[in-house]
Amino acid sequence: MAVYSVLELKSRWANMDWGITTRQFFLPVWLSLLLLPLILVLAVQSAYTATFAVARTANELASLPLTVKLALIVRYNFMLRRIEAFGRSMARELGLTPTWAGAMAVVNKFNAAEARKRRERRIRRVGLQRHAGNRAVDDRGRRLDRREFERTKRILSLLAMRQLGHHRNGGRYDPHLVAAHPADFSMDGIATVSDLTLIVAEDGRSWHAWRRTVTGWCFAIGASRPPNDQWKYDGAEPPQGAPESSPGWTDDIRELLPADSNWHGLA
């Protein structure tokens, strides 16, 4: 198509009406730009509709009071992401109040919770930078340098959930789960296929996986029998073997993780 367009342009160069050609070129560009506000309006309307529907059905209401709807619209207007986030977490609570003041209180509660989460994330980021390379521990015996801890724990927890589902559907744990779905286990720049070790017993009845973070600290998760079974491990070195057959593992179903376990605080 590109070659054809160039040849056509060359053959018609002498008779080209550049005014018409320019307008034809920019017409789809301007139409797209003009459509963007309409797309935003439709997306915002859809987000409000979904939030109000959840608030209504969760509380078995015939309809929501107009004042409640207006309160949410006045506070969030075209803030699409905020509307969607509010709908996922607070829609049911919104349906419990019949007044403007009550709806505003629910919105304020959500805003305060979101502000607290942003503040905590900012504090964690600062802490990660401040403690980078620090080999000390906190008052509970947990590592201060926690870079990649949360991401690694999320990856391992996701793997455990997938293994559980695979065993329930197929009767055994899958040794190729990570290699078959590498994108599913890659988070925030962590390439899990190359640095996540997954070991499954030949009979498929037990498994464990581990990863060493950038700090050098290792996390592991696994199961020694069919579901529901889950063991966790963290230490300066990878586990010496599978759960129950090597030291350092904690049965996460039947025991409390030790206070100094770096698995605490999974986000």
N, C-alpha and C positions, 0 to 999 in steps of 0.2 A: 504494500500500500504506500509506503514511504517513497519507494522508487517510482511508482506510477505517478504520485503527486508531483514529484520533482520534474519528471518528464512532461507532464501536462503543463506545469508552470512555465517550463522552458519553451514549449511549443506555442504557448499563447501570450508570451511576454509582451510582444509588440501591441497586441490588442487588449491587454488587461485593463479593466476598469478598477483601479486600486481603491476607489472609494467604496464600491459595492463589496469588493473582496475583503476589505478591512472590516466592514460591518458584519459580513457573514462570519468572519473569524471570531469576532468578539461577541456575537449574539449569544452562543451557548454559555460563554463565560458570565455575561451579565444576567442571563436567565438563572444560572446556578446561584449567583450571589443574591438575587432577588428571592429565590426560594428558601434560602437559609432561615430567614426570620419565620417563615411559615412552618418550616420543619421544627424549629424551636418551640413555637406556640403549640403545635400538635403534640410534641413530646411532653411538654409541661402539662397540657390538658390530660394526657394519658396517665401521667404520674399522679396527678391529683385524683383522677377518677379511680385509679387502682387503690390509692390510700383510703379514700372514702368508702370504697366497696369493702375493703378488709375491715375497717372500723364498724361498718354497718352489719356485715354478716357475722363477725366474731362476737358481737353482742346481741345478735338476733333482733336487730332493729329494722323497722320498715323504712326509715330514712334518717339521715342526720339533720339536726337543726341547721338552718341557714347560717346562724351566727357562728357556729362551730366551724363550718366550711370557710366562712369569710375570715375568721381569725387566722386560720392556717395560710390562706391566700395572701392576706395582708403581711404576714411575717416573712413568707418565703417567696412571694411573687414569682419570678422566673428562675429561681435558684434550683435548677433541675436536680443536681446531685444531692442537695440537702433534702429536697422533697422525697426523693427515692429512699434515702437513708432513714428519714423519719418514718416513712411508710413501712419499712422492714422491721423497725423496732418498737414504734410507739402508736401504730394505727389502732390497735385494740384499745389502748388506754384513752385515745382520743374519743372513741365511741362511748366511753363511760361517762363523759361530761356533757350536759345539755346547754351549757352557758358559754358566752364569750370569755369571761374571766377564767373559767375552768380550762377552756381550750388553750388560752394563753399560758396558763400555768403548766400544762403538759408540754407545750412548745419550749418554754423556758427550761423545764427539767431536761428535755432532750438536748437543748443547746449547751446547758451546763455540763452534761455528761460528755458531749462531743469535745467541748473545750478542755475538760479534764483528760480525755484520751490524747488529745493533741499535745497537751502539756507533758503528759507522761512519756509520750513518744519522743518529744524533744529532750526530756531529761535523760532517757535511755540513750539517745544518740550522743549526747554530750558525755555521758558516763562511758560509753563504749570507746569514744575517742580519748578520754582522759586516762582510762585504765589499760589502753592498748600496750601489751608487753608486760603488764604487771602480773607477777606470779603469786600475789598475795590472795587471801580469802577474806570474806566478810565475817560478821559475827556468828553466822550459822555454818561456817566452813565451806561456803560456796565460792567458786572462783570469781574474782573481780573482773578479769578480762574475759568478757562473754561474747566476743565477736563471733558471729555466725551461729551462736548457740540456738537462738529461736528458730532460725531458718532450718538448721539441721534437724531440730526436734520436730518441726512441722513436716519435713520430708519423711522422716522415719515413721511418724504417726500416720501419715497418709499411706505409706507402704504397708503398715500393719493392717490398716482398714481394708486395703485392697487384697491383701493375702487372706484375711478373714472371709471376705466375700468370695474369693476364688475357691477356697476350701469348701465353703458351703455349697457352691455350685458344682464343683468338680471332684470333691472328695480328697483333695491333696493340695499342698502349697506349691506355688509356681516358681521354679528357679529362674525363669526368663522374664519375670514381670517387669523389671526395670529396663532391660534391654529392649523389650517389645514396646514399651511406652516411655521413651526417655523424656519427652517434653512434659509429661505429667509429673515427673519428679525433679524438675529443674525450677528453682525459685531464686529470684533476685541475683542472677548471675552465677549460681552454683550449678556446675555441670556434673550432675550426679552419676552419669554413666561411667565416667572415668574415675571418680573418687568415692563411690558408694559400693561397699562390698556386701553382696547378698549370698548367703549360703543356705541351701535347702537339703535336708537329708534325702538319701536315695529313695526311701519309701514315701517321701512327700508328707510325712506326719509331723515334722518339726522344721524350724527355720530360724535364722537370725540374720540381722544386717547391721553394719556399723559404718560410721564415717568419722574421720579425723577433721576437726575444724582448723581454721587458720591459726588458732592459738596453740595447737598441738593437742588439745583435749579431745577425747573420743566419746561418742555417744553410740549406743547400740539398743536394738529392740528385737524381740523375737517371741517365739512360742515353742514350748517343748511337747505339746500335744495338740489335738484338734481343738477348734473353738469351743467355748470362749477361754482363751489362755493368752496371757501377755506378760512378758518379762522385760525389764529395763536395766540398762547398765550405763555408767559413765565413769571414766577414769583416764589417767595419764597415758595408758596404753590400751590397745584394742582388747576385747575379751579373749581369753585363751581358748574358749570353746563355746558350745551351745549352752543355753539356759539349763539350769539344774545340774549340768555336768561340769561346770567350771565356776570358780569363785567370782564374786562381785555383782552377780545378778540379783534383782529383787522381783519377786512375784507381784506384779502390779495389780492383780485381781484380788489376791488374798492377803496382801501385806501393805502397810503404809510405807511409802518411800522414806528413807532416812532424811533427817532434817538437813544434812549436808549434801543431799543429792542435787546435782545441777539440773535435773529434770524438773524441779519445782519452777513455777513461773512460766509454764508453756503458754504462749500467746496464740 
